Amino acid sequence: TNVPNDYQLSNRVESAVSMFEMSMVEQIPSNLFANAKKLTNIDYMFEYAALKKVTLTLPNSITSMNYTFDFCEYMSGIISLPDNLESIEMQDIMEIMLKVIRLLWLFIIIHQIK
């Protein structure tokens, strides 16, 4: 399931807490947040979602993103964090770091086999 490429959050949205939580959404448009200038909270927004390839620039208005991408096991890509971020749950960062470590480990193993 994909969110349509022309879908964007409204410029009136202030919170998107749990918006796609536990959804089967695999892909979201890179411009999802382009108009969301008042958005401040995206806690749990994609928790347990089936996201795969993600390229997002989060607006600077976002100050809280606790558990936003938790348990998105197959997610990869680039997420540009907002400058004004005040609260991000450490588990998000730890999961991202763990994925990077796994990829590096796999890369090392593949090159040792060659």
Steps between C-alpha positions, in 0.01 A plus 500: 500500500631843408390851587425683171794708373294819498389460864628768739409590855299819529662826613248496789614169651675544836519135606525174306535270800445135401380599151644193322569291810469125441409558135598298196634815332828414328572827324422865573558799273822695563298822506255376766603782736549777240198707615499399868650820638307480831569134570674456836436142610550176304528261796420141398412621148646197320552259790465138378429620144618283211718780359777400263680775306460845658637840402362778719584850606322578823392863548681710759171554683517142635617494860398147603546166325498234769473143371425637152674222306514229766464144375516598132718197444548528124534875473800653327574837348570856605316709756608860553429594860360841595725766656257573785461142620463493880391142563596179323479168673838332511362167381445655154865598478619168638297304244640709217854452630441126531390481136817683395714262704325197344557636150868566573538152641337350190725710276811376684390137475427528129842652433676233706332227292626655175 
